[in-house]
Amino acid sequence: MIATVAAAVAGGLAGGAARTDGAAPPARPAAAYLAIAQAGNARLETGFDRLHGPDRADPATADADLRGIAATEHLFDQRLSRLALPAGPERWARTLIGVNEARVALTRQAATSRTPAQLAGYQAPLTAANVPVEQAVRAIRASLGLPPPDTD
């Protein structure tokens, strides 16, 4: 799984084709990106707060948190894929979608954990899967003229 994530980032670093569906970039692509990112981040923050707090040791409730997190990440990817972006940000969007979907798959696997030990076993791989996602987020934001994301 981590190899898949690393390969997707490497592909994004190498570049890729711009959107070919003929859609014109929005007048304010940075604002369009921020709108979907902020909505997703708010939902993710709630899910992770529960997962790292009261639901940490209970696989049944952690399962629901993880499924919600995966669904939110996937929805973000769907929305991002529909944005018409200039060529540079479009390449990073494709990279971000690839690495994020790899993380979604891992999150869904973690949701199948039936014991606290199984659940804890996913912590390191999920943390590692965050690295290429964060790199792609910083890259797309920079290509759109946006500041780096908050790290709170």
DAWOBEL-V137180 format. One record per backbone hydrogen bond with DSSP energy under -1.0 kcal/mol. NH is the residue of the N-H (numbers start at 1). CO is the residue of the C=O. E is the energy in kcal/mol with one decimal. If there is no record, write none. Layout:
BEGIN
NH|CO|E  NH|CO|E
END
This chain:
BEGIN
5|1|-2.0  6|2|-2.8  7|3|-2.5  8|4|-1.9  9|5|-2.0  10|6|-2.5  11|7|-2.3  12|8|-1.8  13|9|-2.4  14|10|-1.6  26|84|-1.7  32|28|-2.1  33|29|-2.5  34|30|-2.7  35|31|-2.1  36|32|-1.5  37|33|-2.6  38|34|-3.0  39|35|-1.5  40|36|-2.1  41|37|-2.8  42|38|-1.9  43|39|-1.5  44|40|-2.6  45|41|-2.6  46|42|-1.5  47|43|-2.1  48|44|-3.1  49|45|-2.3  50|46|-2.0  51|47|-2.4  52|48|-2.9  55|50|-2.3  56|53|-1.5  58|55|-1.1  62|58|-2.8  63|59|-2.2  64|60|-1.2  65|61|-2.0  66|62|-3.1  67|63|-2.6  68|64|-2.1  69|65|-2.5  70|66|-2.8  71|67|-2.3  72|68|-2.2  73|69|-2.6  74|70|-2.4  75|71|-2.4  76|72|-2.3  77|73|-2.2  78|74|-2.4  79|75|-2.6  80|76|-3.0  81|77|-2.4  83|80|-1.1  90|86|-2.5  91|87|-2.1  92|88|-1.7  93|89|-2.6  94|90|-2.3  95|91|-2.0  96|92|-3.1  97|93|-2.8  98|94|-2.2  99|95|-2.6  100|96|-2.6  101|97|-2.5  102|98|-1.6  103|99|-1.8  104|100|-2.5  105|101|-2.2  106|102|-1.8  107|103|-2.7  108|104|-2.6  109|105|-1.8  110|106|-2.5  111|107|-1.7  112|109|-1.6  113|110|-1.9  119|115|-2.4  120|116|-2.7  121|117|-1.6  122|119|-1.4  123|120|-1.4  126|122|-2.5  127|123|-2.3  128|124|-2.6  129|125|-2.2  130|126|-1.0  134|130|-3.0  135|131|-2.2  136|132|-2.3  137|133|-2.5  138|134|-2.4  139|135|-2.2  140|136|-2.8  141|137|-2.4  142|138|-2.3  143|139|-2.5  144|140|-1.2  145|142|-1.5  146|141|-3.2
END
